[in-house]
Amino acid sequence: MTGLEGPLALFLLLNLLAALIRAARGPTLADRMLAALLFGNTGVGVLLLLAYAGGTLPLNTALVDVALVLALLAAVTGVAFAKRAWGREEEKHERSD
């Protein structure tokens, strides 16, 4: 451990605050979705930093498992949003034809 884990985790938490502001003020749904994906990815980073900084093995593996599940949920959410958004655009094009 280098001692940089704490400041890095704090920096990532500040990024989460910026993402929260963007999610609240985002002019489009895509902006809000990207902010939500940033939540997921930053959460993974924070959990992995905490797992690395923690010395005990059971806590280490539990935090890594939670980080992997969070990463999987973020990826599935992004795909579901993209599929739903593209479906709406295709419906608009079919109606206009």
DOSELO-351778 format. One record per residue: residue number from 1; residue in three letters; x, z, y of N, C-alpha, C in turn. Coordinates in nm, 4 decimals. Atoms other than C-alpha are relative to their C-alpha. Last residue first. Layout:
! residues N
pt nr = NUM; rest = ALA; n_east = X; n_up = Z; n_north = Y; ca_east = X; ca_up = Z; ca_north = Y; c_east = X; c_up = Z; c_north = Y
...
***
This chain:
! residues 97
pt nr = 97; rest = ASP; n_east = 0.0008; n_up = 0.1373; n_north = 0.0531; ca_east = -4.2743; ca_up = -4.3777; ca_north = 0.6985; c_east = -0.1372; c_up = -0.0518; c_north = -0.0274
pt nr = 96; rest = SER; n_east = -0.0113; n_up = 0.0952; n_north = -0.1098; ca_east = -4.2997; ca_up = -4.0726; ca_north = 0.9300; c_east = -0.0029; c_up = -0.1446; c_north = -0.0495
pt nr = 95; rest = ARG; n_east = 0.1221; n_up = 0.0010; n_north = -0.0801; ca_east = -4.4341; ca_up = -3.8507; ca_north = 0.6535; c_east = 0.0051; c_up = -0.1059; c_north = 0.1104
pt nr = 94; rest = GLU; n_east = 0.1068; n_up = 0.0612; n_north = 0.0800; ca_east = -4.1534; ca_up = -3.9404; ca_north = 0.4135; c_east = -0.1293; c_up = -0.0088; c_north = 0.0788
pt nr = 93; rest = HIS; n_east = -0.0265; n_up = 0.1439; n_north = 0.0084; ca_east = -3.8871; ca_up = -3.8719; ca_north = 0.6804; c_east = -0.1089; c_up = -0.0709; c_north = -0.0806
pt nr = 92; rest = LYS; n_east = 0.0239; n_up = 0.0586; n_north = -0.1316; ca_east = -4.0357; ca_up = -3.5317; ca_north = 0.7620; c_east = 0.0180; c_up = -0.1507; c_north = -0.0036
pt nr = 91; rest = GLU; n_east = 0.1452; n_up = 0.0057; n_north = -0.0193; ca_east = -4.0556; ca_up = -3.4414; ca_north = 0.3917; c_east = -0.0332; c_up = -0.0624; c_north = 0.1351
pt nr = 90; rest = GLU; n_east = 0.0499; n_up = 0.1108; n_north = 0.0809; ca_east = -3.6888; ca_up = -3.5338; ca_north = 0.3481; c_east = -0.1506; c_up = -0.0144; c_north = 0.0147
pt nr = 89; rest = GLU; n_east = -0.0360; n_up = 0.1240; n_north = -0.0672; ca_east = -3.5952; ca_up = -3.3074; ca_north = 0.6394; c_east = -0.0506; c_up = -0.1209; c_north = -0.0772
pt nr = 88; rest = ARG; n_east = 0.0856; n_up = 0.0160; n_north = -0.1180; ca_east = -3.7889; ca_up = -3.0173; ca_north = 0.4882; c_east = 0.0295; c_up = -0.1305; c_north = 0.0721
pt nr = 87; rest = GLY; n_east = 0.1337; n_up = 0.0351; n_north = 0.0480; ca_east = -3.6181; ca_up = -3.0615; ca_north = 0.1516; c_east = -0.0959; c_up = -0.0210; c_north = 0.1147
pt nr = 86; rest = TRP; n_east = 0.0000; n_up = 0.1438; n_north = 0.0262; ca_east = -3.2798; ca_up = -3.0654; ca_north = 0.3236; c_east = -0.1358; c_up = -0.0467; c_north = -0.0512
pt nr = 85; rest = ALA; n_east = -0.0076; n_up = 0.0707; n_north = -0.1284; ca_east = -3.3517; ca_up = -2.7214; ca_north = 0.4719; c_east = -0.0013; c_up = -0.1506; c_north = -0.0215
pt nr = 84; rest = ARG; n_east = 0.1295; n_up = -0.0122; n_north = -0.0688; ca_east = -3.4692; ca_up = -2.5795; ca_north = 0.1378; c_east = 0.0002; c_up = -0.0774; c_north = 0.1311
pt nr = 83; rest = LYS; n_east = 0.0994; n_up = 0.0766; n_north = 0.0756; ca_east = -3.1684; ca_up = -2.7099; ca_north = -0.0510; c_east = -0.1356; c_up = 0.0038; c_north = 0.0694
pt nr = 82; rest = ALA; n_east = -0.0272; n_up = 0.1425; n_north = -0.0200; ca_east = -2.9305; ca_up = -2.5859; ca_north = 0.2172; c_east = -0.1031; c_up = -0.0856; c_north = -0.0722
pt nr = 81; rest = PHE; n_east = 0.0361; n_up = 0.0358; n_north = -0.1370; ca_east = -3.0903; ca_up = -2.2412; ca_north = 0.2189; c_east = 0.0200; c_up = -0.1486; c_north = 0.0239
pt nr = 80; rest = ALA; n_east = 0.1461; n_up = -0.0010; n_north = -0.0098; ca_east = -3.0786; ca_up = -2.2137; ca_north = -0.1603; c_east = -0.0449; c_up = -0.0392; c_north = 0.1405
pt nr = 79; rest = VAL; n_east = 0.0513; n_up = 0.1181; n_north = 0.0698; ca_east = -2.7132; ca_up = -2.3195; ca_north = -0.1654; c_east = -0.1513; c_up = -0.0077; c_north = 0.0109
pt nr = 78; rest = GLY; n_east = -0.0354; n_up = 0.1192; n_north = -0.0770; ca_east = -2.6191; ca_up = -2.0650; ca_north = 0.0996; c_east = -0.0527; c_up = -0.1267; c_north = -0.0635
pt nr = 77; rest = THR; n_east = 0.0838; n_up = 0.0026; n_north = -0.1191; ca_east = -2.8092; ca_up = -1.7878; ca_north = -0.0778; c_east = 0.0283; c_up = -0.1238; c_north = 0.0839
pt nr = 76; rest = VAL; n_east = 0.1329; n_up = 0.0424; n_north = 0.0436; ca_east = -2.6406; ca_up = -1.8682; ca_north = -0.4088; c_east = -0.0946; c_up = -0.0095; c_north = 0.1195
pt nr = 75; rest = ALA; n_east = -0.0061; n_up = 0.1412; n_north = 0.0377; ca_east = -2.2969; ca_up = -1.8500; ca_north = -0.2459; c_east = -0.1379; c_up = -0.0522; c_north = -0.0405
pt nr = 74; rest = ALA; n_east = -0.0181; n_up = 0.0793; n_north = -0.1217; ca_east = -2.3712; ca_up = -1.5222; ca_north = -0.0676; c_east = 0.0016; c_up = -0.1490; c_north = -0.0326
pt nr = 73; rest = LEU; n_east = 0.1261; n_up = 0.0026; n_north = -0.0738; ca_east = -2.5113; ca_up = -1.3690; ca_north = -0.3866; c_east = 0.0100; c_up = -0.0832; c_north = 0.1281
pt nr = 72; rest = LEU; n_east = 0.0923; n_up = 0.0853; n_north = 0.0739; ca_east = -2.2003; ca_up = -1.4664; ca_north = -0.5826; c_east = -0.1335; c_up = -0.0105; c_north = 0.0721
pt nr = 71; rest = ALA; n_east = -0.0444; n_up = 0.1376; n_north = -0.0199; ca_east = -1.9720; ca_up = -1.3173; ca_north = -0.3189; c_east = -0.0932; c_up = -0.0981; c_north = -0.0706
pt nr = 70; rest = LEU; n_east = 0.0340; n_up = 0.0369; n_north = -0.1373; ca_east = -2.1743; ca_up = -0.9948; ca_north = -0.3207; c_east = 0.0424; c_up = -0.1437; c_north = 0.0306
pt nr = 69; rest = VAL; n_east = 0.1446; n_up = 0.0211; n_north = -0.0039; ca_east = -2.1527; ca_up = -0.9766; ca_north = -0.7003; c_east = -0.0438; c_up = -0.0427; c_north = 0.1402
pt nr = 68; rest = LEU; n_east = 0.0296; n_up = 0.1243; n_north = 0.0707; ca_east = -1.7758; ca_up = -1.0256; ca_north = -0.6850; c_east = -0.1492; c_up = -0.0314; c_north = -0.0002
pt nr = 67; rest = ALA; n_east = -0.0434; n_up = 0.1109; n_north = -0.0848; ca_east = -1.7396; ca_up = -0.7563; ca_north = -0.4183; c_east = -0.0291; c_up = -0.1345; c_north = -0.0660
pt nr = 66; rest = VAL; n_east = 0.0997; n_up = 0.0133; n_north = -0.1065; ca_east = -1.9466; ca_up = -0.5123; ca_north = -0.6255; c_east = 0.0364; c_up = -0.1164; c_north = 0.0923
pt nr = 65; rest = ASP; n_east = 0.1221; n_up = 0.0528; n_north = 0.0607; ca_east = -1.7213; ca_up = -0.5738; ca_north = -0.9252; c_east = -0.1086; c_up = -0.0215; c_north = 0.1048
pt nr = 64; rest = VAL; n_east = -0.0256; n_up = 0.1418; n_north = 0.0265; ca_east = -1.4090; ca_up = -0.5267; ca_north = -0.7121; c_east = -0.1235; c_up = -0.0642; c_north = -0.0628
pt nr = 63; rest = LEU; n_east = 0.0058; n_up = 0.0710; n_north = -0.1273; ca_east = -1.5489; ca_up = -0.1998; ca_north = -0.5796; c_east = 0.0256; c_up = -0.1493; c_north = -0.0166
pt nr = 62; rest = ALA; n_east = 0.1393; n_up = 0.0030; n_north = -0.0455; ca_east = -1.6225; ca_up = -0.0762; ca_north = -0.9316; c_east = -0.0122; c_up = -0.0757; c_north = 0.1318
pt nr = 61; rest = THR; n_east = 0.0713; n_up = 0.1035; n_north = 0.0742; ca_east = -1.2779; ca_up = -0.1766; ca_north = -1.0567; c_east = -0.1458; c_up = -0.0084; c_north = 0.0440
pt nr = 60; rest = ASN; n_east = -0.0553; n_up = 0.1327; n_north = -0.0239; ca_east = -1.0988; ca_up = 0.0201; ca_north = -0.7876; c_east = -0.0836; c_up = -0.1079; c_north = -0.0666
pt nr = 59; rest = LEU; n_east = 0.0560; n_up = 0.0425; n_north = -0.1286; ca_east = -1.3265; ca_up = 0.3225; ca_north = -0.8136; c_east = 0.0472; c_up = -0.1404; c_north = 0.0340
pt nr = 58; rest = PRO; n_east = 0.1436; n_up = 0.0298; n_north = 0.0167; ca_east = -1.2413; ca_up = 0.3530; ca_north = -1.1839; c_east = -0.0645; c_up = -0.0476; c_north = 0.1297
pt nr = 57; rest = LEU; n_east = 0.0364; n_up = 0.1219; n_north = 0.0715; ca_east = -0.8657; ca_up = 0.3049; ca_north = -1.1153; c_east = -0.1506; c_up = -0.0217; c_north = -0.0146
pt nr = 56; rest = THR; n_east = 0.0534; n_up = -0.0290; n_north = 0.1325; ca_east = -0.7967; ca_up = 0.5666; ca_north = -0.8520; c_east = -0.0552; c_up = -0.1266; c_north = -0.0647
pt nr = 55; rest = GLY; n_east = -0.0986; n_up = -0.0133; n_north = 0.1054; ca_east = -0.5634; ca_up = 0.4689; ca_north = -0.5686; c_east = -0.0571; c_up = 0.0174; c_north = -0.1393
pt nr = 54; rest = GLY; n_east = 0.0327; n_up = -0.1151; n_north = 0.0845; ca_east = -0.8014; ca_up = 0.3313; ca_north = -0.3130; c_east = 0.0931; c_up = 0.0068; c_north = -0.1186
pt nr = 53; rest = ALA; n_east = -0.0502; n_up = -0.1218; n_north = -0.0630; ca_east = -0.6295; ca_up = 0.0941; ca_north = -0.0691; c_east = -0.0280; c_up = 0.1237; c_north = -0.0851
pt nr = 52; rest = TYR; n_east = -0.1460; n_up = 0.0010; n_north = 0.0034; ca_east = -0.6734; ca_up = -0.2102; ca_north = -0.2936; c_east = 0.0568; c_up = 0.1307; c_north = 0.0554
pt nr = 51; rest = ALA; n_east = -0.0412; n_up = -0.0125; n_north = 0.1405; ca_east = -1.0392; ca_up = -0.1329; ca_north = -0.3596; c_east = 0.1513; c_up = 0.0036; c_north = -0.0114
pt nr = 50; rest = LEU; n_east = 0.0217; n_up = -0.1389; n_north = 0.0398; ca_east = -1.0951; ca_up = -0.0694; ca_north = 0.0113; c_east = 0.0403; c_up = 0.0228; c_north = -0.1453
pt nr = 49; rest = LEU; n_east = -0.1012; n_up = -0.0823; n_north = -0.0678; ca_east = -0.9367; ca_up = -0.4037; ca_north = 0.0972; c_east = -0.0134; c_up = 0.1465; c_north = -0.0389
pt nr = 48; rest = LEU; n_east = -0.1266; n_up = 0.0221; n_north = 0.0689; ca_east = -1.1491; ca_up = -0.5740; ca_north = -0.1693; c_east = 0.1135; c_up = 0.0778; c_north = 0.0657
pt nr = 47; rest = LEU; n_east = 0.0012; n_up = -0.0682; n_north = 0.1296; ca_east = -1.4640; ca_up = -0.4142; ca_north = -0.0308; c_east = 0.1309; c_up = -0.0188; c_north = -0.0759
pt nr = 46; rest = VAL; n_east = -0.0091; n_up = -0.1445; n_north = -0.0236; ca_east = -1.3796; ca_up = -0.5189; ca_north = 0.3243; c_east = 0.0034; c_up = 0.0753; c_north = -0.1329
pt nr = 45; rest = GLY; n_east = -0.1340; n_up = -0.0335; n_north = -0.0471; ca_east = -1.3094; ca_up = -0.8772; ca_north = 0.2194; c_east = 0.0193; c_up = 0.1499; c_north = 0.0207
pt nr = 44; rest = VAL; n_east = -0.0896; n_up = 0.0148; n_north = 0.1146; ca_east = -1.6291; ca_up = -0.9034; ca_north = 0.0167; c_east = 0.1418; c_up = 0.0391; c_north = 0.0403
pt nr = 43; rest = GLY; n_east = 0.0234; n_up = -0.1160; n_north = 0.0862; ca_east = -1.8261; ca_up = -0.7675; ca_north = 0.3100; c_east = 0.0886; c_up = -0.0026; c_north = -0.1233
pt nr = 42; rest = THR; n_east = -0.0736; n_up = -0.1098; n_north = -0.0617; ca_east = -1.6637; ca_up = -1.0307; ca_north = 0.5290; c_east = -0.0186; c_up = 0.1284; c_north = -0.0806
pt nr = 41; rest = ASN; n_east = -0.1434; n_up = 0.0216; n_north = 0.0197; ca_east = -1.7810; ca_up = -1.3030; ca_north = 0.2921; c_east = 0.0833; c_up = 0.1127; c_north = 0.0604
pt nr = 40; rest = GLY; n_east = -0.0370; n_up = -0.0077; n_north = 0.1403; ca_east = -2.1355; ca_up = -1.1711; ca_north = 0.2706; c_east = 0.1498; c_up = -0.0115; c_north = -0.0215
pt nr = 39; rest = PHE; n_east = 0.0193; n_up = -0.1376; n_north = 0.0475; ca_east = -2.1787; ca_up = -1.1003; ca_north = 0.6391; c_east = 0.0486; c_up = 0.0136; c_north = -0.1433
pt nr = 38; rest = LEU; n_east = -0.1159; n_up = -0.0743; n_north = -0.0500; ca_east = -2.0275; ca_up = -1.4399; ca_north = 0.7240; c_east = -0.0100; c_up = 0.1470; c_north = -0.0394
pt nr = 37; rest = LEU; n_east = -0.1099; n_up = 0.0304; n_north = 0.0917; ca_east = -2.2904; ca_up = -1.5968; ca_north = 0.4984; c_east = 0.1280; c_up = 0.0697; c_north = 0.0444
pt nr = 36; rest = ALA; n_east = 0.0252; n_up = -0.0754; n_north = 0.1229; ca_east = -2.5559; ca_up = -1.4158; ca_north = 0.7023; c_east = 0.1086; c_up = -0.0266; c_north = -0.1042
pt nr = 35; rest = ALA; n_east = -0.0333; n_up = -0.1395; n_north = -0.0290; ca_east = -2.4013; ca_up = -1.5496; ca_north = 1.0232; c_east = -0.0230; c_up = 0.0867; c_north = -0.1244
pt nr = 34; rest = LEU; n_east = -0.1460; n_up = -0.0100; n_north = 0.0000; ca_east = -2.4079; ca_up = -1.8988; ca_north = 0.8760; c_east = 0.0453; c_up = 0.1414; c_north = 0.0311
pt nr = 33; rest = MET; n_east = -0.0450; n_up = 0.0040; n_north = 0.1389; ca_east = -2.7752; ca_up = -1.8506; ca_north = 0.7961; c_east = 0.1514; c_up = 0.0089; c_north = -0.0092
pt nr = 32; rest = ARG; n_east = 0.0283; n_up = -0.1303; n_north = 0.0608; ca_east = -2.8525; ca_up = -1.7413; ca_north = 1.1501; c_east = 0.0475; c_up = 0.0050; c_north = -0.1450
pt nr = 31; rest = ASP; n_east = -0.0908; n_up = -0.0989; n_north = -0.0586; ca_east = -2.6803; ca_up = -2.0434; ca_north = 1.2944; c_east = -0.0198; c_up = 0.1371; c_north = -0.0626
pt nr = 30; rest = ALA; n_east = -0.1323; n_up = 0.0228; n_north = 0.0587; ca_east = -2.8656; ca_up = -2.2692; ca_north = 1.0485; c_east = 0.1028; c_up = 0.0980; c_north = 0.0567
pt nr = 29; rest = LEU; n_east = -0.0066; n_up = -0.0691; n_north = 0.1285; ca_east = -3.1966; ca_up = -2.1140; ca_north = 1.1504; c_east = 0.1364; c_up = -0.0172; c_north = -0.0655
pt nr = 28; rest = THR; n_east = 0.0590; n_up = 0.0715; n_north = 0.1131; ca_east = -3.1371; ca_up = -2.2254; ca_north = 1.5045; c_east = 0.0104; c_up = 0.0837; c_north = -0.1264
pt nr = 27; rest = PRO; n_east = 0.1115; n_up = 0.0852; n_north = -0.0414; ca_east = -3.0807; ca_up = -2.0602; ca_north = 1.8435; c_east = -0.0668; c_up = -0.0726; c_north = -0.1167
pt nr = 26; rest = GLY; n_east = -0.0195; n_up = 0.1379; n_north = 0.0452; ca_east = -2.8786; ca_up = -1.7732; ca_north = 1.7016; c_east = -0.1179; c_up = -0.0887; c_north = 0.0369
pt nr = 25; rest = ARG; n_east = 0.0163; n_up = 0.0932; n_north = -0.1110; ca_east = -2.9320; ca_up = -1.4619; ca_north = 1.9149; c_east = 0.0063; c_up = -0.1465; c_north = -0.0404
pt nr = 24; rest = ALA; n_east = 0.1141; n_up = -0.0364; n_north = -0.0842; ca_east = -2.9927; ca_up = -1.2021; ca_north = 1.6429; c_east = -0.0279; c_up = -0.1049; c_north = 0.1076
pt nr = 23; rest = ALA; n_east = 0.1220; n_up = 0.0102; n_north = 0.0808; ca_east = -2.7685; ca_up = -1.3635; ca_north = 1.3837; c_east = -0.1234; c_up = 0.0324; c_north = 0.0834
pt nr = 22; rest = ARG; n_east = 0.0311; n_up = 0.1416; n_north = 0.0184; ca_east = -2.4984; ca_up = -1.4200; ca_north = 1.6433; c_east = -0.1278; c_up = -0.0181; c_north = -0.0799
pt nr = 21; rest = ILE; n_east = 0.0458; n_up = 0.0511; n_north = -0.1298; ca_east = -2.5078; ca_up = -1.0523; ca_north = 1.7454; c_east = -0.0395; c_up = -0.1467; c_north = -0.0116
pt nr = 20; rest = LEU; n_east = 0.1319; n_up = -0.0579; n_north = -0.0233; ca_east = -2.4875; ca_up = -0.9465; ca_north = 1.3820; c_east = -0.0575; c_up = -0.0484; c_north = 0.1319
pt nr = 19; rest = ALA; n_east = 0.0944; n_up = 0.0783; n_north = 0.0799; ca_east = -2.1984; ca_up = -1.1869; ca_north = 1.3262; c_east = -0.1421; c_up = 0.0526; c_north = 0.0180
pt nr = 18; rest = ALA; n_east = 0.0175; n_up = 0.1296; n_north = -0.0672; ca_east = -2.0075; ca_up = -1.0269; ca_north = 1.6133; c_east = -0.0993; c_up = -0.0873; c_north = -0.0753
pt nr = 17; rest = LEU; n_east = 0.0774; n_up = -0.0260; n_north = -0.1207; ca_east = -2.0676; ca_up = -0.6838; ca_north = 1.4580; c_east = -0.0247; c_up = -0.1293; c_north = 0.0771
pt nr = 16; rest = LEU; n_east = 0.1391; n_up = -0.0176; n_north = 0.0414; ca_east = -1.9491; ca_up = -0.8136; ca_north = 1.1222; c_east = -0.0906; c_up = 0.0289; c_north = 0.1188
pt nr = 15; rest = ASN; n_east = 0.0531; n_up = 0.1338; n_north = 0.0245; ca_east = -1.6323; ca_up = -0.9383; ca_north = 1.2879; c_east = -0.1457; c_up = 0.0062; c_north = -0.0449
pt nr = 14; rest = LEU; n_east = 0.0301; n_up = 0.0534; n_north = -0.1332; ca_east = -1.5805; ca_up = -0.5840; ca_north = 1.4170; c_east = -0.0515; c_up = -0.1432; c_north = -0.0096
pt nr = 13; rest = LEU; n_east = 0.1266; n_up = -0.0613; n_north = -0.0414; ca_east = -1.6095; ca_up = -0.4671; ca_north = 1.0552; c_east = -0.0387; c_up = -0.0428; c_north = 0.1418
pt nr = 12; rest = LEU; n_east = 0.1077; n_up = 0.0704; n_north = 0.0689; ca_east = -1.3400; ca_up = -0.7172; ca_north = 0.9599; c_east = -0.1365; c_up = 0.0586; c_north = 0.0350
pt nr = 11; rest = PHE; n_east = 0.0125; n_up = 0.1318; n_north = -0.0604; ca_east = -1.1090; ca_up = -0.5751; ca_north = 1.2254; c_east = -0.1131; c_up = -0.0798; c_north = -0.0646
pt nr = 10; rest = LEU; n_east = 0.0644; n_up = -0.0189; n_north = -0.1295; ca_east = -1.1757; ca_up = -0.2229; ca_north = 1.0986; c_east = -0.0202; c_up = -0.1327; c_north = 0.0723
pt nr = 9; rest = ALA; n_east = 0.1411; n_up = -0.0270; n_north = 0.0280; ca_east = -1.0934; ca_up = -0.3318; ca_north = 0.7434; c_east = -0.0771; c_up = 0.0222; c_north = 0.1293
pt nr = 8; rest = LEU; n_east = 0.0613; n_up = 0.1265; n_north = 0.0402; ca_east = -0.7688; ca_up = -0.4847; ca_north = 0.8690; c_east = -0.1486; c_up = 0.0171; c_north = -0.0308
pt nr = 7; rest = PRO; n_east = 0.0222; n_up = 0.0859; n_north = -0.1170; ca_east = -0.6817; ca_up = -0.1671; ca_north = 1.0577; c_east = -0.0631; c_up = -0.1349; c_north = -0.0356
pt nr = 6; rest = GLY; n_east = 0.0967; n_up = -0.0608; n_north = -0.0922; ca_east = -0.7408; ca_up = 0.0440; ca_north = 0.7443; c_east = -0.0237; c_up = -0.0855; c_north = 0.1241
pt nr = 5; rest = GLU; n_east = 0.1344; n_up = 0.0185; n_north = 0.0535; ca_east = -0.5619; ca_up = -0.1869; ca_north = 0.4995; c_east = -0.1071; c_up = 0.0537; c_north = 0.0948
pt nr = 4; rest = LEU; n_east = 0.0750; n_up = 0.0942; n_north = -0.0828; ca_east = -0.2476; ca_up = -0.2116; ca_north = 0.7102; c_east = -0.1448; c_up = -0.0172; c_north = -0.0454
pt nr = 3; rest = GLY; n_east = 0.0580; n_up = -0.0713; n_north = -0.1131; ca_east = -0.0961; ca_up = 0.1022; ca_north = 0.5619; c_east = -0.0766; c_up = -0.0907; c_north = 0.0936
pt nr = 2; rest = THR; n_east = -0.0821; n_up = 0.0145; n_north = -0.1200; ca_east = 0.1356; ca_up = -0.0984; ca_north = 0.3368; c_east = -0.0531; c_up = 0.0790; c_north = 0.1182
pt nr = 1; rest = MET; n_east = 0.0839; n_up = 0.0000; n_north = -0.1181; ca_east = 0.0000; ca_up = 0.0000; ca_north = 0.0000; c_east = 0.0880; c_up = 0.0000; c_north = 0.1239
***
